[in-house]
């Protein structure tokens, strides 16, 4: 398990990373800047419960992720595999038990915000940790119009105050527009470029 000092703010970016690409790296570095985070942990999942097909083997995805994301304040982890958790709500709950003096912020692309209400115990996630949402191409409107955005509208922190998110008490969320990077794991797989694609 990764080390975290008491009082640190850790951003959590979960996903299958099948494969990791420059878009993931881009929103991670933007999150560090925009949300006042000390570090970001990538949570490379054993599998995504919302996807019907299984991903590439975890060791292969971890190796690729470490090639793509090389930053002194970012750590690529297999925490969910180690904990045996399958859903984000479970993972967040266990991490808060294991690191009681650390503040966590859940990070997601706007595409995930649009379907967040389909996640298991999504309201518990929303009311447990602050959430940072980063715009991805074509998903700005659907994220802002999502069920989660509507229900939790009173708790939204304006993007220009994103640096306050890390110290906010949940529920709290912030949507920021970042320079676009339209890399897509789905498109990379469709091109048959898992092995050849490096960005």
N, C-alpha and C positions, 0 to 999 in steps of 0.2 A: 504494500500500500504506500502511496506517496506521502512524503512528509509535508506538514503544514504547521507553521508557527502559530501560537495563540494570537488571536486578533487579526489574522490575515483574512482577506476577502478573496475567495476562490470562485472563479466562474466555471461552470460545468457545461460542457458542450457534448451532448450525447448523440449517438447515431450509429448506423451500421458501417459508415465510411467504406462503402463497397463500390468503387474505391475512393479513398481520400483524394482530394484534388485542390487546386489553387483557390477555389472558391471557399472551401472550408478554412484554409489558412488565412484568407483575406478577412472573413468575418471575425475570426479569432483575434487578429491583431487590432481590428477596429473595436472589438469589444473591450480589449485591454485599455484602449485610449478613451473610449466614450463612457464607460461605466465605472471607472475608478477601481479597477480590479488589481490585486497584487499578482495573481497568477491565473492561468486557465488550465483545467484538466480536461483532456478529451476522454470521454468514456466510450471506448469502442465496444459496442454491444455484442453479445453472443449471437443475437438475432433480433429483428424488429417484429414484434407481435402483430403489427398492422400490415406486414408484407407477407404475401402468400409463398413466395419462393425464398429459399434459404440463401444467405450470403456466402461469399467465398470463406474459406476457413479462417478462423480468428488470427492465427499467427501470421498468415499472409497479409491480412488487412492491417494488423499492428505494424508490420515491417514497412508496408507502404505508407502508412500514416506518419511514421517517424522520418521517412524520406521527405515527405511533403511539408511537414510542420517542424521546422528547426528554429526554435526561439528559446532564449534562456528562461523565459517566464511561462513557458507552455510545456506541459507534460502529457505524453500519450500513455493512457492506462487501459488495463483490462479489468477495472474495478468491479464491474457488474458480474463478470465471470468469476472473480475471486469471492464475491459476496453471495453469489447464487441468486441474484435478483433479476427479474425479467421485466419489470415495469418501473418507469421513472419514479413513481410515488414511493415504491419500496426502496429504491436506491437512495433517494434523497433522505428518507427516514433513517436508514442505516448509517449514512454518512454523518448525519447530525448527531447520532448516538456516538459514533466513533471519534468525531472531532467536535466536541461540545463547545470549544472556545474559538471555533472558526466560523466565519460568516460565508454562506454559500449563495451564489446567484445562478439561477438556471438560465442558460443561453439557448436561443433558437432562431432559426431563420423565419422570415415572415410566412413561408410556405407551411411551416409547422404550426404557427399560430392560427392559420386559417382552419386547421382540422384538430386543434388542441382539445376541443370538447369531446372528441372521440377517444381520447386517452383514458386509461383506467385511473379513477380517482383524481381527475384533473383539477377539480376544485381544491382538493387537499394540497396538491402541488402549489397552486396559486396562493393558497393561504398559509403556506409554510415558508416559502423562499421568494425573494424578489425575482422578477423575470425580465431579462433583457431581450428584446426582439429586434433583429437586424433585417432590414429590407433586402429581399432577393428579387431578381428580375421578374416582373409580371405578377408579383404577389402583394404589392403594397395595399391595393384597395381591398382584396379579399381578406387580408389580415385585419385591417381596420374595421371591416364590416362583420367580422367573425362573431360567433356566439360569445366566446370568452371576452373579446374586446367590449362587447355590449354590456355584459353582466358586470364587468369590473371597470367600466368607464370611470367611475369616481376615483379610482385608485391609480389612474394613469399619470405618470410623471412626464411632462413635456420633454421632447428630445433634447432641447437646449440645456436642460438640467439633468441630463443623463448621468453625470458624474455623482449625483446624489443617490442614485439607485442602490449602490452597494451598502449604504448605511440606512436605507429605509426599512421600516418594518413591514412585513407582508400582511395583507396583500398589497403589492406595489409592482407596477410594470412600466416599462418604457420602450417606446418604438422609435428607432432612429433610422434615418435614411443614410446609407453609406454608398460610396462610389461602387458602381455595379461591377460584378464579376459573374458572368453567366455560366461558369463551369457547372456541369451536372453529372453526378454519378450515373444516373439513368442513361444519359446520352453517351457517356464513355463506354458503358456496358453494351449499349446498342451498336456502337461502332466496332465492337469486339476489341476495344483498346485497353482492356484492364492492365495487361502486362506492359504494353508499349507506351501508354499515356503516362506522362510524368507531371503534368500540370493541369 
